[in-house]
């Protein structure tokens, strides 16, 4: 976002949210780290600094995973999946919460969040991020990680190996 843009190139401004690294921390919740120093080409100042720690009333306690999509950070934590607006990254706001047992890794594709939890895989409609709704659940023991491509969800399923689910 801080990079100089040439008017003759008609470059659009880059949103401030791209200046940060987003880290899930079990104790502190969501941590934003300013990564701009890595982009200026000066190796003498490549030191990362915490810009913000966000965990209002402990809602993000137990955070284990965060993924960003659009202007939102989707944080897996003890309470489930918590959706945080990062439209203004230095003033994040919790916009919704989806209670899940053991929420873990997640992936976002179009209007859906795919979240691994203690029961398997949950497909959550996030068309309206303020009112997310679980649309389906796929029982997969030991669902640990997920990758979504086209109409397939690939789930790392521990001793079961790789689970592949076709989205309909």
C-alpha positions in Angstrom: 0.0 0.0 0.0 2.9 2.4 0.7 4.5 1.9 -2.7 4.6 4.9 -5.0 2.3 4.5 -8.0 2.9 6.2 -11.4 -0.2 8.1 -12.6 0.6 7.2 -16.2 0.1 3.6 -15.3 -3.4 4.3 -13.9 -2.7 2.1 -10.9 -5.4 1.8 -8.4 -4.6 2.4 -4.7 -3.9 -0.8 -2.7 -6.0 -1.3 0.5 -4.2 -0.9 3.8 -5.1 -4.4 4.9 -2.4 -5.8 2.5 0.3 -4.1 4.6 -0.1 -6.7 7.4 0.6 -10.3 8.2 -2.2 -11.9 10.2 -1.3 -14.3 13.0 -3.5 -16.5 15.1 -2.3 -16.8 18.7 -3.9 -19.0 21.3 -3.2 -16.6 24.1 -3.5 -13.2 22.4 -6.1 -13.8 19.6 -5.4 -12.0 16.3 -2.1 -10.3 15.9 -1.4 -7.9 13.0 2.2 -7.4 12.0 3.4 -4.6 9.8 5.2 -6.2 6.8 5.9 -3.0 4.9 9.5 -2.9 5.9 10.1 -6.1 3.9 9.0 -4.3 0.7 11.2 -1.2 0.6 14.3 -3.0 -0.7 16.4 -1.8 2.3 17.8 -4.9 4.1 18.9 -2.7 7.1 15.3 -2.3 8.3 13.9 -5.8 7.8 12.5 -6.0 11.3 8.8 -6.9 11.8 6.8 -5.0 14.4 3.5 -5.8 15.9 0.9 -3.3 14.9 -2.1 -4.6 16.8 -3.3 -7.3 19.1 -7.0 -8.0 18.9 -9.0 -10.2 21.3 -12.0 -8.2 22.7 -13.3 -9.9 25.9 -11.3 -13.0 25.0 -13.5 -13.9 22.1 -10.5 -15.1 20.1 -8.9 -17.1 22.9 -7.5 -20.4 21.7 -7.0 -19.0 18.2 -5.3 -21.7 16.0 -5.8 -20.5 12.4 -6.6 -17.4 10.5 -7.4 -16.9 6.8 -8.2 -13.6 5.1 -10.6 -13.1 2.2 -11.8 -9.8 1.0 -12.1 -7.4 4.0 -12.5 -10.2 6.5 -10.3 -12.4 8.7 -11.8 -15.8 9.6 -10.3 -16.9 12.9 -10.7 -20.5 14.2 -10.7 -20.4 18.0 -12.2 -22.0 21.1 -15.6 -20.4 20.3 -15.6 -21.7 16.7 -15.2 -19.5 13.7 -15.2 -15.8 14.4 -15.4 -13.4 11.5 -13.5 -10.1 11.9 -13.9 -7.1 9.7 -10.4 -5.8 8.7 -11.8 -3.0 6.5 -9.9 -0.7 8.8 -7.1 -3.1 9.9 -6.0 -1.0 12.8 -9.6 -1.0 14.2 -10.9 -4.5 13.5 -14.5 -5.5 14.5 -16.1 -8.8 15.2 -19.0 -9.2 12.8 -20.2 -12.7 13.4 -19.5 -16.0 15.2 -20.2 -19.6 14.2 -20.1 -21.9 17.1 -18.1 -25.0 16.2 -16.4 -27.7 18.4 -12.6 -27.7 17.8 -12.6 -25.3 14.8 -9.3 -25.7 12.9 -8.0 -25.0 9.4 -10.4 -23.3 6.9 -10.6 -22.2 3.3 -12.7 -19.6 1.7 -14.1 -19.9 -1.8 -16.6 -17.5 -3.3 -19.5 -17.4 -0.8 -18.6 -20.3 1.3 -16.2 -21.0 4.2 -15.0 -24.6 4.6 -14.0 -25.4 8.1 -12.4 -28.5 9.7 -13.7 -29.2 13.2 -14.0 -32.0 15.7 -16.9 -33.5 13.7 -15.4 -33.2 10.3 -16.0 -30.6 7.6 -18.5 -27.8 7.9 -19.7 -25.8 4.8 -20.8 -22.3 5.9 -22.6 -19.9 3.7 -21.0 -16.5 4.2 -22.9 -14.6 1.5 -24.0 -12.3 4.3 -21.0 -12.4 6.6 -23.0 -10.9 9.4 -25.4 -13.9 9.4 -23.3 -17.0 8.4 -25.2 -20.2 8.2 -24.0 -23.8 8.2 -25.3 -25.4 5.0 -23.8 -28.9 5.3 -21.6 -31.1 7.4 -19.4 -34.0 6.2 -18.3 -36.4 8.9 -14.6 -36.9 8.5 -12.7 -38.2 11.6 -9.5 -36.3 12.3 -10.2 -33.6 9.7 -7.0 -31.4 10.1 -6.6 -29.3 7.0 -8.4 -28.4 3.8 -7.7 -27.2 0.3 -10.5 -26.2 -2.0 -10.2 -26.2 -5.8 -13.0 -25.8 -8.2 -15.8 -28.2 -7.0 -13.6 -30.3 -4.8 -12.6 -30.1 -1.1 -9.4 -32.0 -0.2 -9.3 -32.8 3.5 -6.2 -34.1 5.4 -7.9 -36.7 7.5 -5.1 -38.1 9.8 -5.1 -41.9 9.8 -7.9 -42.0 7.2 -5.5 -40.3 4.7 -7.0 -37.8 2.2 -10.7 -37.2 2.1 -12.1 -35.8 -1.2 -15.5 -34.2 -1.2 -17.3 -32.9 -4.2 -19.3 -29.7 -3.7 -22.7 -29.6 -5.3 
